[in-house]
Amino acid sequence: MSLSGYTDYPFSAEEFGRGTDTPRQQAPIRAIEVLTWDRNKYVDVRVAGLEGTFNIKYGYCYREEGRCGDVPTFTFEELETLPRCLPEDEPEAPSI
């Protein structure tokens, strides 16, 4: 199970060791696949155009294409459908 959505979170090499965005500058809106939720603040996501998975706060994951505050985030009921962690064969997502 996963959730399809969007994010405007900046994915920079400075934070994640990979990525294309400049820290503290507006990033493009990208399609994402939300894979897990830790039952607290963090989700693992796959990001369109970037390799691997990333661990970000769920508040940066939106149900509709748009920017933070302009579009709804996923509800807890939606997030609860996700597993708590990635399967062991997936590379570990770095936390921010």
C-alpha positions in Angstrom: 0.0 0.0 0.0 1.2 3.5 -0.8 -0.4 7.0 -1.2 0.2 9.1 -4.3 0.6 12.8 -3.7 2.8 15.8 -4.0 5.5 17.8 -2.2 7.3 21.1 -2.5 10.0 20.0 -0.1 13.6 20.8 -1.3 15.7 17.7 -1.8 19.3 18.9 -1.6 22.7 17.1 -1.6 23.6 19.1 1.5 20.8 17.5 3.5 20.5 14.1 1.9 23.8 13.4 0.2 21.9 13.5 -3.1 19.3 15.7 -4.7 19.1 18.7 -7.0 17.6 21.5 -5.0 19.3 24.5 -3.2 18.7 24.5 0.5 16.4 27.2 1.9 15.1 28.0 -1.6 11.7 27.2 -3.1 11.7 23.8 -4.7 9.5 22.6 -7.5 6.3 20.7 -6.8 6.9 17.1 -7.4 4.8 13.9 -7.5 5.6 11.5 -4.7 4.6 8.1 -3.5 4.3 7.9 0.3 5.5 4.5 1.4 5.6 4.4 5.2 4.6 6.4 8.2 6.4 6.0 11.6 3.2 6.8 13.5 4.8 10.1 14.6 6.1 12.8 12.2 8.0 11.1 9.4 7.2 9.3 6.2 9.4 7.5 3.6 8.7 8.8 0.1 9.8 8.1 -3.5 10.1 11.3 -5.4 9.5 11.7 -9.1 12.8 12.4 -10.9 15.0 11.4 -7.9 16.5 8.0 -7.1 15.9 6.1 -3.8 13.7 7.0 -0.9 13.7 10.0 1.4 12.5 10.4 5.0 10.6 13.7 5.5 7.9 15.1 7.8 4.4 14.1 6.7 3.3 17.7 6.8 5.2 18.3 3.5 3.1 15.6 1.7 0.0 16.9 0.1 -3.1 15.1 -1.4 -3.3 17.6 -4.3 -0.7 19.4 -6.4 0.3 22.7 -4.7 2.3 24.4 -2.0 2.3 24.1 1.8 -0.8 25.8 3.3 -2.6 26.0 -0.1 -3.6 22.3 -0.4 -4.6 19.6 2.1 -2.1 17.1 3.7 -2.9 13.5 4.2 -5.2 12.6 7.1 -4.1 10.4 9.9 -6.7 7.8 8.7 -4.9 7.8 5.3 -1.5 7.6 6.8 -2.5 4.7 9.1 -3.0 2.5 6.0 0.8 2.6 5.5 3.3 0.3 7.1 5.6 1.7 9.8 8.9 1.0 8.0 10.3 -0.1 4.7 11.0 -3.7 4.0 14.5 -4.8 5.0 15.6 -5.1 1.3 15.0 -1.3 0.7 17.9 1.1 1.4 17.5 3.0 4.6 16.1 6.5 4.1 18.2 9.3 5.7 16.3 11.4 8.3 16.1 15.1 8.3 
